[in-house]
Amino acid sequence: MAWPSWLLLWVSWSIDYVDLNYFEYLFWLFLPIFVAHEIVEAYHSGCNWVSLTWLRKENAALRRRQVYLQNSGLANDLQSLLRNRSES
């Protein structure tokens, strides 16, 4: 995120020409913005982690189904049935 130049100029001016009480005021003024930004980033990273976990579970379930079909012989029966239908 790029800060606007007027804001950087204003903050640098306040550091140079204003007492430390005003600088502390600026700190407390902008602290909620920084904290909110961190909370939003943490939320988004959590959502990404949840969606990745969901995808991993879905992939694992699909693999289990494939293994079950291969072991039970149903996959071969379905393939031969589809092959017979396409040939006729």
VMD Tcl script that builds the backbone (N, CA, C; Angstrom):
set m [mol new atoms 264]
animate dup $m
set s [atomselect $m all]
$s set {name element resname resid chain x y z} {
  {N N MET 1 A 0.848 -1.174 0.000}
  {CA C MET 1 A 0.000 0.000 0.000}
  {C C MET 1 A 0.892 1.235 0.000}
  {N N ALA 2 A 0.684 2.139 -0.896}
  {CA C ALA 2 A 1.469 3.365 -0.973}
  {C C ALA 2 A 0.743 4.472 -0.218}
  {N N TRP 3 A 1.484 5.142 0.627}
  {CA C TRP 3 A 0.911 6.255 1.385}
  {C C TRP 3 A 0.884 7.498 0.505}
  {N N PRO 4 A -0.154 8.309 0.618}
  {CA C PRO 4 A -0.190 9.553 -0.164}
  {C C PRO 4 A 0.940 10.490 0.269}
  {N N SER 5 A 1.451 11.226 -0.687}
  {CA C SER 5 A 2.595 12.103 -0.391}
  {C C SER 5 A 2.225 13.201 0.594}
  {N N TRP 6 A 0.978 13.708 0.535}
  {CA C TRP 6 A 0.583 14.767 1.465}
  {C C TRP 6 A 0.585 14.264 2.901}
  {N N LEU 7 A 0.232 12.980 3.082}
  {CA C LEU 7 A 0.225 12.429 4.433}
  {C C LEU 7 A 1.648 12.272 4.963}
  {N N LEU 8 A 2.553 11.796 4.113}
  {CA C LEU 8 A 3.949 11.675 4.524}
  {C C LEU 8 A 4.550 13.039 4.841}
  {N N LEU 9 A 4.226 14.022 4.029}
  {CA C LEU 9 A 4.720 15.372 4.273}
  {C C LEU 9 A 4.181 15.923 5.588}
  {N N TRP 10 A 2.912 15.691 5.837}
  {CA C TRP 10 A 2.285 16.182 7.064}
  {C C TRP 10 A 2.905 15.529 8.296}
  {N N VAL 11 A 3.120 14.207 8.237}
  {CA C VAL 11 A 3.718 13.503 9.369}
  {C C VAL 11 A 5.155 13.966 9.578}
  {N N SER 12 A 5.920 14.094 8.509}
  {CA C SER 12 A 7.309 14.552 8.672}
  {C C SER 12 A 7.352 15.983 9.210}
  {N N TRP 13 A 6.434 16.828 8.758}
  {CA C TRP 13 A 6.359 18.188 9.287}
  {C C TRP 13 A 6.020 18.170 10.768}
  {N N SER 14 A 5.071 17.314 11.141}
  {CA C SER 14 A 4.677 17.276 12.553}
  {C C SER 14 A 5.809 16.758 13.434}
  {N N ILE 15 A 6.630 15.853 12.917}
  {CA C ILE 15 A 7.775 15.362 13.698}
  {C C ILE 15 A 8.801 16.478 13.890}
  {N N ASP 16 A 9.025 17.268 12.839}
  {CA C ASP 16 A 10.047 18.315 12.904}
  {C C ASP 16 A 9.605 19.541 13.700}
  {N N TYR 17 A 8.361 19.966 13.563}
  {CA C TYR 17 A 7.956 21.270 14.069}
  {C C TYR 17 A 6.953 21.236 15.213}
  {N N VAL 18 A 6.526 20.082 15.618}
  {CA C VAL 18 A 5.490 20.012 16.650}
  {C C VAL 18 A 6.042 19.226 17.826}
  {N N ASP 19 A 5.519 19.495 18.997}
  {CA C ASP 19 A 6.032 18.823 20.195}
  {C C ASP 19 A 5.636 17.348 20.217}
  {N N LEU 20 A 6.218 16.616 21.147}
  {CA C LEU 20 A 5.999 15.172 21.213}
  {C C LEU 20 A 4.584 14.807 21.635}
  {N N ASN 21 A 3.901 15.687 22.307}
  {CA C ASN 21 A 2.509 15.401 22.672}
  {C C ASN 21 A 1.642 15.270 21.421}
  {N N TYR 22 A 1.891 16.133 20.443}
  {CA C TYR 22 A 1.145 16.033 19.197}
  {C C TYR 22 A 1.522 14.768 18.435}
  {N N PHE 23 A 2.785 14.390 18.483}
  {CA C PHE 23 A 3.209 13.147 17.845}
  {C C PHE 23 A 2.534 11.945 18.505}
  {N N GLU 24 A 2.422 11.984 19.830}
  {CA C GLU 24 A 1.714 10.909 20.529}
  {C C GLU 24 A 0.242 10.893 20.121}
  {N N TYR 25 A -0.333 12.074 19.946}
  {CA C TYR 25 A -1.712 12.168 19.478}
  {C C TYR 25 A -1.862 11.501 18.108}
  {N N LEU 26 A -0.914 11.754 17.213}
  {CA C LEU 26 A -0.962 11.120 15.893}
  {C C LEU 26 A -0.834 9.607 15.995}
  {N N PHE 27 A 0.026 9.166 16.891}
  {CA C PHE 27 A 0.198 7.727 17.085}
  {C C PHE 27 A -1.124 7.082 17.489}
  {N N TRP 28 A -1.787 7.661 18.495}
  {CA C TRP 28 A -3.055 7.085 18.942}
  {C C TRP 28 A -4.157 7.278 17.907}
  {N N LEU 29 A -4.027 8.301 17.086}
  {CA C LEU 29 A -5.020 8.533 16.040}
  {C C LEU 29 A -4.947 7.459 14.958}
  {N N PHE 30 A -3.721 7.089 14.557}
  {CA C PHE 30 A -3.561 6.138 13.463}
  {C C PHE 30 A -3.434 4.689 13.919}
  {N N LEU 31 A -3.269 4.456 15.200}
  {CA C LEU 31 A -3.132 3.084 15.694}
  {C C LEU 31 A -4.329 2.202 15.327}
  {N N PRO 32 A -5.588 2.661 15.483}
  {CA C PRO 32 A -6.714 1.789 15.084}
  {C C PRO 32 A -6.700 1.410 13.608}
  {N N ILE 33 A -6.189 2.297 12.756}
  {CA C ILE 33 A -6.119 1.976 11.327}
  {C C ILE 33 A -5.138 0.833 11.100}
  {N N PHE 34 A -3.976 0.918 11.745}
  {CA C PHE 34 A -2.986 -0.150 11.596}
  {C C PHE 34 A -3.499 -1.467 12.164}
  {N N VAL 35 A -4.152 -1.403 13.312}
  {CA C VAL 35 A -4.680 -2.626 13.935}
  {C C VAL 35 A -5.764 -3.237 13.057}
  {N N ALA 36 A -6.643 -2.397 12.519}
  {CA C ALA 36 A -7.701 -2.907 11.638}
  {C C ALA 36 A -7.108 -3.573 10.403}
  {N N HIS 37 A -6.045 -2.990 9.866}
  {CA C HIS 37 A -5.384 -3.585 8.701}
  {C C HIS 37 A -4.825 -4.965 9.043}
  {N N GLU 38 A -4.213 -5.104 10.206}
  {CA C GLU 38 A -3.678 -6.403 10.629}
  {C C GLU 38 A -4.798 -7.424 10.824}
  {N N ILE 39 A -5.913 -6.985 11.374}
  {CA C ILE 39 A -7.044 -7.897 11.589}
  {C C ILE 39 A -7.591 -8.381 10.250}
  {N N VAL 40 A -7.727 -7.464 9.296}
  {CA C VAL 40 A -8.243 -7.842 7.971}
  {C C VAL 40 A -7.294 -8.828 7.297}
  {N N GLU 41 A -5.989 -8.582 7.383}
  {CA C GLU 41 A -5.026 -9.513 6.782}
  {C C GLU 41 A -5.088 -10.880 7.443}
  {N N ALA 42 A -5.218 -10.898 8.766}
  {CA C ALA 42 A -5.307 -12.178 9.467}
  {C C ALA 42 A -6.574 -12.921 9.058}
  {N N TYR 43 A -7.675 -12.194 8.896}
  {CA C TYR 43 A -8.928 -12.825 8.483}
  {C C TYR 43 A -8.789 -13.432 7.095}
  {N N HIS 44 A -8.203 -12.665 6.170}
  {CA C HIS 44 A -8.061 -13.179 4.809}
  {C C HIS 44 A -7.125 -14.376 4.753}
  {N N SER 45 A -6.063 -14.353 5.492}
  {CA C SER 45 A -5.166 -15.508 5.477}
  {C C SER 45 A -5.856 -16.711 6.106}
  {N N GLY 46 A -6.701 -16.481 7.103}
  {CA C GLY 46 A -7.464 -17.577 7.697}
  {C C GLY 46 A -8.454 -18.163 6.714}
  {N N CYS 47 A -9.105 -17.316 5.934}
  {CA C CYS 47 A -10.054 -17.806 4.931}
  {C C CYS 47 A -9.337 -18.633 3.875}
  {N N ASN 48 A -8.172 -18.182 3.452}
  {CA C ASN 48 A -7.422 -18.960 2.470}
  {C C ASN 48 A -7.041 -20.313 3.034}
  {N N TRP 49 A -6.644 -20.334 4.307}
  {CA C TRP 49 A -6.264 -21.595 4.929}
  {C C TRP 49 A -7.467 -22.529 5.010}
  {N N VAL 50 A -8.626 -21.989 5.347}
  {CA C VAL 50 A -9.831 -22.824 5.441}
  {C C VAL 50 A -10.183 -23.391 4.073}
  {N N SER 51 A -10.120 -22.569 3.024}
  {CA C SER 51 A -10.485 -23.076 1.700}
  {C C SER 51 A -9.482 -24.118 1.218}
  {N N LEU 52 A -8.190 -23.924 1.535}
  {CA C LEU 52 A -7.209 -24.939 1.158}
  {C C LEU 52 A -7.448 -26.238 1.907}
  {N N THR 53 A -7.804 -26.141 3.170}
  {CA C THR 53 A -8.101 -27.341 3.950}
  {C C THR 53 A -9.304 -28.063 3.358}
  {N N TRP 54 A -10.327 -27.308 2.963}
  {CA C TRP 54 A -11.514 -27.913 2.373}
  {C C TRP 54 A -11.148 -28.629 1.075}
  {N N LEU 55 A -10.304 -27.992 0.239}
  {CA C LEU 55 A -9.892 -28.633 -1.012}
  {C C LEU 55 A -9.109 -29.911 -0.755}
  {N N ARG 56 A -8.244 -29.895 0.240}
  {CA C ARG 56 A -7.485 -31.107 0.556}
  {C C ARG 56 A -8.421 -32.229 0.984}
  {N N LYS 57 A -9.424 -31.898 1.785}
  {CA C LYS 57 A -10.377 -32.928 2.228}
  {C C LYS 57 A -11.165 -33.477 1.043}
  {N N GLU 58 A -11.573 -32.583 0.132}
  {CA C GLU 58 A -12.314 -33.036 -1.043}
  {C C GLU 58 A -11.453 -33.933 -1.922}
  {N N ASN 59 A -10.194 -33.560 -2.117}
  {CA C ASN 59 A -9.300 -34.395 -2.920}
  {C C ASN 59 A -9.081 -35.749 -2.269}
  {N N ALA 60 A -8.941 -35.764 -0.949}
  {CA C ALA 60 A -8.766 -37.037 -0.248}
  {C C ALA 60 A -10.010 -37.903 -0.403}
  {N N ALA 61 A -11.192 -37.286 -0.332}
  {CA C ALA 61 A -12.428 -38.049 -0.497}
  {C C ALA 61 A -12.533 -38.610 -1.915}
  {N N LEU 62 A -12.156 -37.821 -2.914}
  {CA C LEU 62 A -12.181 -38.321 -4.292}
  {C C LEU 62 A -11.216 -39.483 -4.485}
  {N N ARG 63 A -10.030 -39.373 -3.890}
  {CA C ARG 63 A -9.072 -40.480 -3.998}
  {C C ARG 63 A -9.610 -41.737 -3.332}
  {N N ARG 64 A -10.251 -41.583 -2.181}
  {CA C ARG 64 A -10.834 -42.763 -1.514}
  {C C ARG 64 A -11.901 -43.408 -2.387}
  {N N ARG 65 A -12.728 -42.592 -3.042}
  {CA C ARG 65 A -13.759 -43.146 -3.929}
  {C C ARG 65 A -13.127 -43.879 -5.109}
  {N N GLN 66 A -12.067 -43.284 -5.674}
  {CA C GLN 66 A -11.403 -43.948 -6.797}
  {C C GLN 66 A -10.806 -45.281 -6.372}
  {N N VAL 67 A -10.165 -45.298 -5.218}
  {CA C VAL 67 A -9.573 -46.547 -4.727}
  {C C VAL 67 A -10.664 -47.567 -4.465}
  {N N TYR 68 A -11.781 -47.133 -3.885}
  {CA C TYR 68 A -12.885 -48.055 -3.618}
  {C C TYR 68 A -13.422 -48.641 -4.919}
  {N N LEU 69 A -13.614 -47.780 -5.922}
  {CA C LEU 69 A -14.132 -48.275 -7.197}
  {C C LEU 69 A -13.158 -49.243 -7.859}
  {N N GLN 70 A -11.876 -48.945 -7.784}
  {CA C GLN 70 A -10.893 -49.840 -8.393}
  {C C GLN 70 A -10.834 -51.170 -7.659}
  {N N ASN 71 A -10.885 -51.125 -6.344}
  {CA C ASN 71 A -10.802 -52.364 -5.567}
  {C C ASN 71 A -12.067 -53.200 -5.674}
  {N N SER 72 A -13.198 -52.557 -5.818}
  {CA C SER 72 A -14.443 -53.317 -5.867}
  {C C SER 72 A -14.739 -53.857 -7.262}
  {N N GLY 73 A -14.024 -53.376 -8.257}
  {CA C GLY 73 A -14.269 -53.852 -9.610}
  {C C GLY 73 A -15.401 -53.121 -10.296}
  {N N LEU 74 A -16.049 -52.194 -9.597}
  {CA C LEU 74 A -17.148 -51.447 -10.211}
  {C C LEU 74 A -16.649 -50.551 -11.339}
  {N N ALA 75 A -15.435 -50.053 -11.198}
  {CA C ALA 75 A -14.897 -49.170 -12.238}
  {C C ALA 75 A -14.753 -49.928 -13.550}
  {N N ASN 76 A -14.263 -51.157 -13.490}
  {CA C ASN 76 A -14.114 -51.954 -14.712}
  {C C ASN 76 A -15.470 -52.272 -15.314}
  {N N ASP 77 A -16.451 -52.587 -14.458}
  {CA C ASP 77 A -17.795 -52.867 -14.961}
  {C C ASP 77 A -18.389 -51.640 -15.645}
  {N N LEU 78 A -18.206 -50.463 -15.039}
  {CA C LEU 78 A -18.741 -49.243 -15.639}
  {C C LEU 78 A -18.043 -48.930 -16.957}
  {N N GLN 79 A -16.735 -49.108 -16.998}
  {CA C GLN 79 A -16.007 -48.838 -18.238}
  {C C GLN 79 A -16.441 -49.788 -19.347}
  {N N SER 80 A -16.598 -51.059 -19.013}
  {CA C SER 80 A -17.027 -52.006 -20.049}
  {C C SER 80 A -18.460 -51.716 -20.487}
  {N N LEU 81 A -19.326 -51.311 -19.565}
  {CA C LEU 81 A -20.702 -50.961 -19.918}
  {C C LEU 81 A -20.715 -49.755 -20.856}
  {N N LEU 82 A -19.930 -48.734 -20.533}
  {CA C LEU 82 A -19.869 -47.553 -21.397}
  {C C LEU 82 A -19.255 -47.887 -22.753}
  {N N ARG 83 A -18.264 -48.752 -22.774}
  {CA C ARG 83 A -17.638 -49.146 -24.027}
  {C C ARG 83 A -18.648 -49.892 -24.902}
  {N N ASN 84 A -19.419 -50.792 -24.297}
  {CA C ASN 84 A -20.418 -51.549 -25.054}
  {C C ASN 84 A -21.499 -50.632 -25.608}
  {N N ARG 85 A -21.894 -49.614 -24.827}
  {CA C ARG 85 A -22.938 -48.703 -25.305}
  {C C ARG 85 A -22.429 -47.859 -26.463}
  {N N SER 86 A -21.150 -47.437 -26.388}
  {CA C SER 86 A -20.621 -46.588 -27.464}
  {C C SER 86 A -20.393 -47.401 -28.741}
  {N N GLU 87 A -20.100 -48.694 -28.608}
  {CA C GLU 87 A -19.880 -49.528 -29.790}
  {C C GLU 87 A -21.187 -49.856 -30.491}
  {N N SER 88 A -22.262 -49.939 -29.744}
  {CA C SER 88 A -23.537 -50.309 -30.381}
  {C C SER 88 A -24.321 -49.122 -30.865}
}
mol reanalyze $m
mol bondsrecalc $m
mol representation Tube
mol addrep $m
